[in-house]
């Protein structure tokens, strides 16, 4: 596997049920060719369960496929939302409190 | 005053009976309070009893009773609320009120539906005595620590409780605008969300994911003072589609179990759980639905609601168990309540009578020569016999009541009497559950009362004397009852000074009851105190010592076909032992025949049977093992015609230590017979206590041995004189 340049996906929008399908598709596509994926979350204006689900799904898929996905520049909106679900640090790799068999 | 109508009278009769029982409870409760002023349960029971009494009195429009009882209830209510402490003064003020209520109730029983002027005066005096306690609720400061806090369910300051929320939202909840994270945020405003675990297990792999479907689940640990129902309401709109469970956190189990235990009992587990706050109404409804679904179509018994609740993870096993325990307690209490039923004694007597006749009818078929070879018929008959026997036993059992109530009634007597006498006496009742015939229980009350008073008066020493003798200042009077070989034994045991043998003997000699210098066994000496007119007490008190009492006791006990014995050790104490038959309705008898007639002698009086030695027809005594045995010829006593049998027998009976023979033609053996009282026409007969019908349909008279023997000497004197 060559060190292909990472895919960069910047979320400059709300990451909610409205945009979830769209970002999910982009993330899946980015993960499919083996290159690392960088997701920049600096511009997220809103994050709901659907959006969170997409991020968590991407993270788990990467793990399953042996790819890397990095979430960068988590802004206040993202951090607040993660805090509500006690998922602080999960996306930027500082903690792992997500349960699930496939996380092992 | 007016007399009551017939119908009302009947209902009122029930009221009077109930009221008497309640008054007994009240009295017991008050005395128990004196011993243990902190007993909440006693206070509650007391209050309930007074309250019930007032309520029933109100139903009958007995205003004078209601008014008076109301004040007593108010005082007890203050005690119950903790506003008024229990003191000896309080008990002493309320006890006479209970007496007054009893007097009013008895007045009602006698048809008096309004207070008499004397009752009104007495009532006013008593209420005046209660007034200081009534003002306590405003004047007296509440004793520290005795004020019960508001119930946990209603008070504004509920303690924080930890909950485990398991949130699985419906797949469409995101599309429906329900954002689980929003719920989490809201939970944060209700209390503190100390832990959230996100469950991503449901997230499908790869392309299988529909971003608009909710896959995430959350396990939330929430600490809040909000009741469970309130938490539940948060999820009201998502509950239907998802799976929302709210369970008390494990470390809260104990506090729920405790709360359940402090709850009033209820018939339904669900109610208990809901009231404890561990489960909400909605959860119970859901569990009931599941329960119904599961048991639909199955013949087997439905799943228990508690099991459903645990399986559905609505509530923890220990909490359900605690609730079940509470329910069980209820069931047991109810069961206990129905253990006693009020039965009209005359109906019961009739049943026993009928069964007795059934026994007779059945026995008469047995007496007919059974057709040879009809084994089946014989077997059927023996089965009938067994059944009839069982019926008779169970019918008799209806009459059996525990003696405890009667024994406990002496609490009050002992309290009052020992106060009068300046003695300290504790009552200990043991064996109160021993059962005996209701009629016996009622009739033994007075004799027992005499014995108890006698023990208090003569037996137990004043405190100073007890201390001088190295005993505890507080004497003990023990009432003990037990079953012993077909009879019931009631003991009155005191730890007093014991009977003074020498003084009894001296007194008896002085009264001419025994020859001076006679040698008597201890038992015989003690028995002397039951002689009429015998009293050794040097001072005549209001309690006893008038020489009436003990002989009355003896007579009453004997009339009940019982006996009484005394054990006594000087300085240590005295035991008075009354032995009574279990029932008055049945006796073990010895059947004898004279000519065409049959007689039954109570078996417990028969000591032996011997053949009548040959001799002149008019003699009335014989030698039995070197002693003279006077005998009574039943044939001549009852003027039975016909020639005596060639070989007559003598049944030796013993009464009050005196042996007498009864000459009969034939001995027919032991029978257990149902006593049928003689009609009023024969009430003047004093040698016959009743009759019974024999298996062959004939009537046999039951001999009353006491008067028979006692009257014999009298008759002989008359005969010789005449």
Interface residues (C-beta under 8 A of the other chain):
Chain A: X17 X20 X21 X23 X24 X28 X47 X48 X49 X50 X52 X53 X54 X56 X57 X60 X61 X64 X81 X84 X85 X86 X87 X97 X98 X99 X100 X101 X102 X103
Chain B: X174 X175 X179 X180 X181 X182 X184 X185 X188 X193 X195 X196 X197 X198 X199 X200 X201 X203 X205 X206 X207 X209 X211 X212 X214 X215 X216 X218 X219
